[in-house]
């Protein structure tokens, strides 16, 4: 176990953000969607294993986009101490999935506009 405090509120926020991203996302199944769902699964497990005692709020759903949710989730995860990897074994995988998903969404948005 690490001496670092577990960021339970942040874990809960990542879980909510990725859940919202999936709700806002497309029904098309592709690598980006698969990565988003895998990241959501990891966040869901982390939130179940390290629950917060406080409610976590997100902005109104009409103020969020899939890309915005992924970017906010990635920012949260990047703020976590990497020493927590001993207690959160999927931390590195979550960071990679969110980074890849963000990049793919940025490319998709650029090609549409």
N, C-alpha and C positions, 0 to 999 in steps of 0.2 A: 504494500500500500504506500501511496505517496503522502507526503506531508502537505500537499497542496489541497486547498478546499475544492470540493467538487462544484462546478458551476451549474447547479441544478436549475436555476431560473433560466439560464442561457440554453441549456439542453432542452428545456420545455419550449422555449421560444423557437429553436431550430425545428423541433418536432411540429409545432403549429405552422411555421412558415412553409415547411415542405409539404405538409398536408394541404395548405392553401394553394400552393403551386400546382399540386396534382389536380385539385378541384378546378383551377383556372385553366389548366393545360388542355391540350388537344387530345382527341380520341385516337389519333394516329399513333401506331406503335413504331418507334424507331430507336436508334441507339441513345438519343438524348432522353427520350421518355423512359427507357429501361434504366439509364443511369439515375434519373430522378426518382424512380420507384425504389431502386436499390438504396439510395441515400435516405429516402423516407423510412425504409425498413430498419436501417441502422439507427436513425434518430429515434424511431419508435421504441426499439429495444433499449437504447440508452435512457430514454425518458421513463420507461417502465422499471429499469434497474435503479435509477437515481431520481425518484420523484421529487418535485418541489413542493414546499408547503404553502407557497403563495400563488395566487392566480397570475397568469401571464396574459397580457393583452397584445393584440396586433392592431394596426390601423384598420379602418373600415375596409371591407373587401373590395369596394369599388375604387379604392385608392391603391390597390396592389396589382401587380402584374406577375406573370410567371418569372420573368427575368428579375424583377424587383425582389420577389420572395427568395430566389436563389442567391442573389447578391447579398441580401440581408443575412441569410443563413450562413453564407460563406464568411462574411465579416464576423459573425458571432463565433464560428468555429476557429477562425484564425486568431481570435483573442484568447483562446484556451491555451493554457500552458502545455507544451508538448510532453512534459513530465507526466501528465495525466494518462498517457498512452499505456502505462502499466495497469491502470484501472479501467481504461476505455480502449480495449484492444483494437477496435475498428476505427479509432480516431484518424489514423493516417488514410485509411480507405475512404472515409467520409470526406476528408479534405480533397482528395483526388477526384472523387465523384462530383463534388460541388464545383471544383475548378473546371473540370471537363464540361459539365453541364452549362456553366456560365459562358464558357468560350463558344460552345455550340449554339447557344441561344443568341449570343452577340452576332455570330456569323449569319444565322438565319434571319435576324432582324435587319442586318446590313444588306442582305440580298433581296429583302422585300421592299426596302425603302430606298 
